[in-house]
Amino acid sequence: MAITKDKKVEILGKLNEAIDKSNTMVFVNFHALPVSLVTEIRKTLRENGMGYFVAKKTLIKKAFTEKGFGGNLPELPGEVAVAYGEDQVAPAKGIYDYQKKTPTLIKIIGGVFEGNFVDAQMMTSIASIPSRDVLYGMFVNVINSPIQGLVVALDAIAKKQELAA
């Protein structure tokens, strides 16, 4: 069904607003996705401060090419949606979790990361990066490791001297 010019302008406005507010956007191919799953995806993303928007490919291409991102817009086969958010990793991670659950229904086909178009493989790699809290924990562990080793060594020396005395 054809949509009116006013509706196209409205959709482009929503897409441009999402692009302006987001750091990362993921292009999602969905095929025969049940409405219940779409509702679940939107709800989950919304609860985590992200959005999910379905639009015609021509409007998506127009909105993204006008913004002047680096690289080439990935191929957009089939039905396409855009997941977006301010977090660098969260949109890719959110869609990737659903892709693992339903690989025949939903698939990452590319996206925008740090102002450049990226392919599906890169977006999947971004999705597998641990969360910020986990990365902080890993960093603290790396910093703490030498100190912990020193404390264990000093404790062993102290116990050795106690036994000798």
PyMOL commands that set and color helices and strands:
alter all, ss='L'
color gray80, all
select helices_A, chain A and resi 5-21+35-47+57-66+90-101+120-127+132-164
alter helices_A, ss='H'
color red, helices_A
select strands_A, chain A and resi 24-30+50-54+79-85+106-113+116-118
alter strands_A, ss='S'
color yellow, strands_A
deselect
rebuild
show_as cartoon
